[in-house]
Amino acid sequence: MAVEKVFPMTKEGKEKLEQELEYLKAVKRKEVVERIKIARSFGDLSENSEYDSAKEEQAFVEGKITTLENMIRNAKIIVEDSTNSDTVGLGKTVTFVELPDGDEETYSIVGSAEADPFEGKISNDSPIAKSLIGKKFGETVTVNTPGGDISVKIISVK
């Protein structure tokens, strides 16, 4: 039997996934079924683009439900480690400055399931997070990015 992938995430991230799953099951699934019923009433299904579109959406929604159920079932809640308060790790928020220009950036390091760079949440699998995890406040770190290496100095870990 294959080993299930574990999805590290915060408690809030798991709750967000559970809410999305509930919405898909209770609301979106019913909307798609209704679209299929309406499209069927148009007649010949072989040339019915509304029907095809609704069936594609149904497949997408069902796939998303399956994915979310798997992620929730295999979620591992990140527990904050207060003993290493100045060390970057999963569940921590890190602020660093790019060297030499001094651009300051702040990110929370989360599991891939809840990563959202636009909200300042980066995956622990991202190049930046991989380079920063295990490093301490005040350290200068070289980050390997697709655009080339950059140096950053950690100025805060929460």
N, C-alpha and C positions, 0 to 999 in steps of 0.2 A: 504494500500500500504506500502511496506517495505521501511524503511529509508535507503538511499544510504550511504555507508561508505565514509567519507571524507578522502582524501589522502593529508596530509601536505607535501609540497615540496618547494624547492627553485625554482626561475625562471629558472635557468640553468637546474635543474633536469627536469622540465616540458618540456623545449625545447629539451632535450635529448630524452625524451619519444616520443615527437612529431616526431623527426627525425627517431627514430626506427620504429614508426608506418608508416611513409611515405615509408620507405624502404620495410617493409613487404608488404604493399599494392601495391607499384609500381614495385618492383623487385622480391621479394621472391614468391609472389602469382603467378606471371607469370611463374617463373621457375618451380614451382610445377605442374602447369597445363600442361606445356610442358612435364614434366616427366610422367604424367598420360597418355598423348596422345601417347608417345613413348611406354610405357608399354602396352597399349591397342593393339598396332600393333603386339605384340608378340603372340596374339591369346588367347587361353583359359584362361579366367580370374580366374577360380576356382583354378588353380595351378600356378598362376603368382605372384611370390614373389616381383618382381619389382613393379607391380601394387599395391599390398598390402602395400608395403613400401611407395610408393608415396601417397597413400590415407591416411596413418597414418600421414605422414608429412603435408599433406593438413589440416587435422583435427587439428594438433598442431599449424600450422600457423594461421588458422582461430580463434582458441581459444586465441592465443596470441594477435591477432588484437582486439578481443572483450575485453580482459582484459585491454589492453592499452587504448582503447577508453573510457572505464569506468573510468580508473584512471585519464585520462586527463579531462574528463567531470566533475569529482568530485574533481579536484585538488584545494587545498587551498594554495595559495602562501604564504610562510613564509615572513613576513615583519620584518626586523631587528628592535629590540627595543633598541634605543640608550639611554633610561633613565636608564636601568639596565645593563650598560656595563660590570659590574664585576660579573653578575649573569649568571650561566649556563642555557641555554635554547635552544629551537629548532632554528636551523640556526646558532648557535654559534660554534666556534672552541675552544675546551678546551684541555689544556695540564695539565697532572698530573704526579706525581711520586708515584710509588708503595712503600709502607712502609713495612718493614724497608730497603729493598735492594736498593731502589732508581732508579728502572727502569723507564725511562721517556716515556710517550706515549701521542700522540696527535690525537684527533678525532674531526671531524665535526659531529654535531648531526643533522640528517636529518630525513625526514619521511621515512617510510618503503619502499615506492615506489622507492627511489633512494639510498637506503643503499648499500654500497659496502665496506666491511671491508678492502679489499686489497688496496683500494684507501683512506683509513682513514675516511670513512663515515659510521657512525653507526646509526642504527634505533633508533628513540625515544622510541621504545618498547623494546629495548635490556636491559638486567639487568644493564649494566654499565650506560647507558643513564638515565634510570629510577632513579638510585641512585644519579646521578649528577645534574639532572635538578632541578633548584631552589636553588642550593647551590652557594656560593660565593667564589671569589678568596681568597686563604689562608685557606679555611676550609679543615678539614680532614673528609673523608667520608668512611663509610663501604659499600662495594659493595658486594651484594649477587650474586655469580656466581655459575653455576652448579658444578664447581670444588671446591667450598668452599668460605668463606668470605675472602675478601682482603681489606686492608685499603689503601686509596690513599689520597694524598694532592694535591689540586688544585693549580697550580702555574701560570696559565695563562688562561684568557677568552677573546676571540676576537669575 
